[in-house]
Amino acid sequence: MVTIPEKTVIHQKITIRHNGVDYQGWEHRKESFDENSELDGQPIKLICDLSTTPDVEGSHYGICRVVKEGVD
């Protein structure tokens, strides 16, 4: 019998549809069921600009950017 090691991988994806166009807002993979583990315990607060080209920010990809704690 072969044992396959278990590893949790959660794929998160936010797609924004506006005027018939899909925008990749947020894509992230995390390895924990812990709440807010995407940003080391901080709640996810995003700002998304449809005119932005999707890009990597830290371990996240898309047009949405993380709003830093204490910034609105």
OpenMM code with the backbone's topology and positions (N, CA, C; nanometers):
from openmm import Vec3, app, unit

residues = "MET VAL THR ILE PRO GLU LYS THR VAL ILE HIS GLN LYS ILE THR ILE ARG HIS ASN GLY VAL ASP TYR GLN GLY TRP GLU HIS ARG LYS GLU SER PHE ASP GLU ASN SER GLU LEU ASP GLY GLN PRO ILE LYS LEU ILE CYS ASP LEU SER THR THR PRO ASP VAL GLU GLY SER HIS TYR GLY ILE CYS ARG VAL VAL LYS GLU GLY VAL ASP".split()
positions = [
    Vec3(0.0842, -0.1181, 0.0000),
    Vec3(0.0000, 0.0000, 0.0000),
    Vec3(0.0888, 0.1246, 0.0000),
    Vec3(0.0561, 0.2177, -0.0857),
    Vec3(0.1312, 0.3431, -0.0957),
    Vec3(0.0543, 0.4509, -0.0204),
    Vec3(0.1237, 0.5241, 0.0639),
    Vec3(0.0629, 0.6347, 0.1373),
    Vec3(0.1044, 0.7650, 0.0705),
    Vec3(0.0063, 0.8452, 0.0379),
    Vec3(0.0316, 0.9754, -0.0231),
    Vec3(0.0199, 1.0805, 0.0858),
    Vec3(0.1230, 1.1617, 0.1053),
    Vec3(0.1149, 1.2654, 0.2086),
    Vec3(0.0012, 1.3629, 0.1789),
    Vec3(-0.0647, 1.4047, 0.2832),
    Vec3(-0.1771, 1.4971, 0.2693),
    Vec3(-0.1300, 1.6398, 0.2896),
    Vec3(-0.1725, 1.7274, 0.2010),
    Vec3(-0.1385, 1.8684, 0.2135),
    Vec3(-0.2605, 1.9495, 0.1717),
    Vec3(-0.3006, 2.0404, 0.2563),
    Vec3(-0.4141, 2.1262, 0.2262),
    Vec3(-0.3699, 2.2384, 0.1337),
    Vec3(-0.4388, 2.2546, 0.0225),
    Vec3(-0.4164, 2.3669, -0.0676),
    Vec3(-0.5533, 2.4213, -0.1064),
    Vec3(-0.5757, 2.5463, -0.0743),
    Vec3(-0.7034, 2.6119, -0.1029),
    Vec3(-0.6785, 2.7181, -0.2092),
    Vec3(-0.7475, 2.7047, -0.3213),
    Vec3(-0.7330, 2.8006, -0.4309),
    Vec3(-0.8487, 2.8999, -0.4226),
    Vec3(-0.8152, 3.0264, -0.4120),
    Vec3(-0.9160, 3.1323, -0.4047),
    Vec3(-0.9084, 3.2152, -0.5319),
    Vec3(-1.0246, 3.2476, -0.5851),
    Vec3(-1.0272, 3.3261, -0.7080),
    Vec3(-1.1509, 3.4159, -0.7068),
    Vec3(-1.1288, 3.5435, -0.7371),
    Vec3(-1.2383, 3.6396, -0.7525),
    Vec3(-1.2345, 3.6891, -0.8963),
    Vec3(-1.3445, 3.6724, -0.9663),
    Vec3(-1.3585, 3.7243, -1.1018),
    Vec3(-1.4640, 3.8338, -1.0996),
    Vec3(-1.4319, 3.9470, -1.1581),
    Vec3(-1.5236, 4.0607, -1.1644),
    Vec3(-1.5754, 4.0697, -1.3075),
    Vec3(-1.7057, 4.0679, -1.3244),
    Vec3(-1.7641, 4.0831, -1.4567),
    Vec3(-1.8310, 4.2203, -1.4636),
    Vec3(-1.7865, 4.3003, -1.5617),
    Vec3(-1.8394, 4.4356, -1.5787),
    Vec3(-1.8590, 4.4605, -1.7281),
    Vec3(-1.9785, 4.4976, -1.7675),
    Vec3(-2.0117, 4.5234, -1.9082),
    Vec3(-1.9701, 4.4079, -1.9995),
    Vec3(-1.9927, 4.2864, -1.9527),
    Vec3(-1.9644, 4.1685, -2.0337),
    Vec3(-1.8180, 4.1283, -2.0406),
    Vec3(-1.7323, 4.1961, -1.9671),
    Vec3(-1.5889, 4.1649, -1.9666),
    Vec3(-1.5522, 4.1067, -1.8299),
    Vec3(-1.4757, 3.9962, -1.8302),
    Vec3(-1.4285, 3.9363, -1.7057),
    Vec3(-1.2896, 3.9895, -1.6716),
    Vec3(-1.2717, 4.0264, -1.5460),
    Vec3(-1.1439, 4.0750, -1.4946),
    Vec3(-1.0997, 3.9810, -1.3830),
    Vec3(-0.9746, 3.9435, -1.3849),
    Vec3(-0.9207, 3.8584, -1.2800),
    Vec3(-0.8850, 3.9473, -1.1617),
    Vec3(-0.9711, 3.9456, -1.0612),
    Vec3(-0.9544, 4.0353, -0.9476),
    Vec3(-0.8516, 3.9874, -0.8465),
    Vec3(-0.8614, 3.8599, -0.8069),
    Vec3(-0.7770, 3.8084, -0.6990),
    Vec3(-0.7579, 3.6602, -0.7223),
    Vec3(-0.6360, 3.6163, -0.7142),
    Vec3(-0.6064, 3.4742, -0.7185),
    Vec3(-0.4980, 3.4466, -0.6158),
    Vec3(-0.5245, 3.3476, -0.5316),
    Vec3(-0.4334, 3.3184, -0.4208),
    Vec3(-0.4483, 3.1710, -0.3835),
    Vec3(-0.3413, 3.1115, -0.3419),
    Vec3(-0.3445, 2.9762, -0.2865),
    Vec3(-0.2923, 2.9822, -0.1445),
    Vec3(-0.3654, 2.9165, -0.0569),
    Vec3(-0.3193, 2.9123, 0.0812),
    Vec3(-0.3189, 2.7680, 0.1291),
    Vec3(-0.2432, 2.7429, 0.2319),
    Vec3(-0.2245, 2.6073, 0.2807),
    Vec3(-0.2767, 2.5898, 0.4227),
    Vec3(-0.3775, 2.6706, 0.4579),
    Vec3(-0.4321, 2.6652, 0.5925),
    Vec3(-0.5805, 2.7001, 0.5886),
    Vec3(-0.6564, 2.6349, 0.6745),
    Vec3(-0.7978, 2.6699, 0.6890),
    Vec3(-0.8165, 2.7871, 0.7855),
    Vec3(-0.7088, 2.8337, 0.8464),
    Vec3(-0.7180, 2.9422, 0.9446),
    Vec3(-0.7741, 3.0682, 0.8811),
    Vec3(-0.8604, 3.1354, 0.9559),
    Vec3(-0.9201, 3.2608, 0.9092),
    Vec3(-0.8113, 3.3662, 0.8896),
    Vec3(-0.8203, 3.4392, 0.7807),
    Vec3(-0.7287, 3.5492, 0.7475),
    Vec3(-0.5832, 3.5062, 0.7333),
    Vec3(-0.5587, 3.3813, 0.7021),
    Vec3(-0.4194, 3.3360, 0.6870),
    Vec3(-0.3561, 3.3850, 0.5568),
    Vec3(-0.4364, 3.4389, 0.4654),
    Vec3(-0.3832, 3.4905, 0.3389),
    Vec3(-0.2862, 3.6053, 0.3625),
    Vec3(-0.3153, 3.6889, 0.4621),
    Vec3(-0.2367, 3.8090, 0.4887),
    Vec3(-0.1802, 3.8070, 0.6309),
    Vec3(-0.1410, 3.6881, 0.6753),
    Vec3(-0.0801, 3.6721, 0.8079),
    Vec3(-0.1671, 3.7268, 0.9201),
    Vec3(-0.2967, 3.6990, 0.9148),
    Vec3(-0.3885, 3.7362, 1.0218),
    Vec3(-0.4677, 3.8629, 0.9984),
    Vec3(-0.4290, 3.9435, 0.9022),
    Vec3(-0.5052, 4.0662, 0.8731),
    Vec3(-0.6278, 4.0319, 0.7887),
    Vec3(-0.7395, 4.0979, 0.8143),
    Vec3(-0.8571, 4.0776, 0.7288),
    Vec3(-0.8255, 4.1211, 0.5854),
    Vec3(-0.8876, 4.0549, 0.4891),
    Vec3(-0.8664, 4.0903, 0.3487),
    Vec3(-0.9499, 4.2136, 0.3164),
    Vec3(-0.8821, 4.3176, 0.2748),
    Vec3(-0.9467, 4.4412, 0.2321),
    Vec3(-0.8802, 4.4775, 0.0994),
    Vec3(-0.9589, 4.4781, -0.0078),
    Vec3(-0.9037, 4.4985, -0.1415),
    Vec3(-0.9606, 4.6223, -0.2073),
    Vec3(-0.8838, 4.6794, -0.2967),
    Vec3(-0.9319, 4.7836, -0.3864),
    Vec3(-0.8995, 4.7350, -0.5277),
    Vec3(-0.9985, 4.7408, -0.6162),
    Vec3(-0.9841, 4.6859, -0.7502),
    Vec3(-1.0066, 4.7962, -0.8533),
    Vec3(-0.9142, 4.8069, -0.9474),
    Vec3(-0.9197, 4.9077, -1.0528),
    Vec3(-0.9259, 4.8351, -1.1866),
    Vec3(-1.0398, 4.8462, -1.2551),
    Vec3(-1.0598, 4.7737, -1.3804),
    Vec3(-0.9645, 4.8173, -1.4903),
    Vec3(-0.8994, 4.9311, -1.4755),
    Vec3(-0.8058, 4.9776, -1.5779),
    Vec3(-0.6636, 4.9240, -1.5547),
    Vec3(-0.6448, 4.8500, -1.4444),
    Vec3(-0.5145, 4.7951, -1.4099),
    Vec3(-0.4907, 4.6627, -1.4819),
    Vec3(-0.3677, 4.6384, -1.5235),
    Vec3(-0.3288, 4.5097, -1.5802),
    Vec3(-0.3048, 4.4128, -1.4656),
    Vec3(-0.3576, 4.2886, -1.4734),
    Vec3(-0.3320, 4.1920, -1.3654),
    Vec3(-0.1819, 4.1744, -1.3434),
    Vec3(-0.1441, 4.1660, -1.2153),
    Vec3(-0.0030, 4.1567, -1.1811),
    Vec3(0.0101, 4.0824, -1.0486),
    Vec3(0.1305, 4.0455, -1.0145),
    Vec3(0.1602, 3.9792, -0.8874),
    Vec3(0.1863, 4.0856, -0.7813),
    Vec3(0.1230, 4.0658, -0.6662),
    Vec3(0.1496, 4.1500, -0.5489),
    Vec3(0.1701, 4.0545, -0.4323),
    Vec3(0.2912, 4.0397, -0.3889),
    Vec3(0.3205, 3.9401, -0.2848),
    Vec3(0.2923, 3.8010, -0.3386),
    Vec3(0.2006, 3.7302, -0.2744),
    Vec3(0.1633, 3.5960, -0.3211),
    Vec3(0.0278, 3.5955, -0.3907),
    Vec3(-0.0202, 3.7134, -0.4283),
    Vec3(-0.1521, 3.7275, -0.4901),
    Vec3(-0.1367, 3.7748, -0.6342),
    Vec3(-0.2373, 3.7466, -0.7156),
    Vec3(-0.2351, 3.7871, -0.8559),
    Vec3(-0.3706, 3.8457, -0.8922),
    Vec3(-0.3715, 3.9502, -0.9726),
    Vec3(-0.4958, 4.0069, -1.0232),
    Vec3(-0.4892, 4.1585, -1.0304),
    Vec3(-0.6069, 4.2173, -1.0504),
    Vec3(-0.6150, 4.3637, -1.0590),
    Vec3(-0.6427, 4.4269, -0.9230),
    Vec3(-0.6785, 4.3470, -0.8246),
    Vec3(-0.7074, 4.3997, -0.6910),
    Vec3(-0.5789, 4.4095, -0.6096),
    Vec3(-0.5678, 4.5143, -0.5341),
    Vec3(-0.4520, 4.5381, -0.4477),
    Vec3(-0.4983, 4.5361, -0.3027),
    Vec3(-0.4124, 4.4875, -0.2164),
    Vec3(-0.4424, 4.4822, -0.0732),
    Vec3(-0.4321, 4.6214, -0.0157),
    Vec3(-0.5342, 4.6617, 0.0580),
    Vec3(-0.5311, 4.7896, 0.1300),
    Vec3(-0.4601, 4.7642, 0.2611),
    Vec3(-0.3538, 4.8356, 0.2853),
    Vec3(-0.2731, 4.8167, 0.4064),
    Vec3(-0.3514, 4.8604, 0.5290),
    Vec3(-0.3244, 4.7951, 0.6399),
    Vec3(-0.3906, 4.8242, 0.7675),
    Vec3(-0.3802, 4.9741, 0.8009),
    Vec3(-0.4925, 5.0333, 0.8382),
    Vec3(-0.4946, 5.1745, 0.8732),
    Vec3(-0.5079, 5.2684, 0.7545),
    Vec3(-0.5225, 5.2133, 0.6335),
    Vec3(-0.5392, 5.2949, 0.5129),
    Vec3(-0.6737, 5.2633, 0.4515),
    Vec3(-0.7509, 5.3654, 0.4192),
    Vec3(-0.8829, 5.3429, 0.3567),
    Vec3(-0.8793, 5.3762, 0.2108),
] * unit.nanometer
topology = app.Topology()
chain = topology.addChain("A")
for resn in residues:
    res = topology.addResidue(resn, chain)
    for name in ("N", "CA", "C"):
        topology.addAtom(name, app.Element.getBySymbol(name[0]), res)
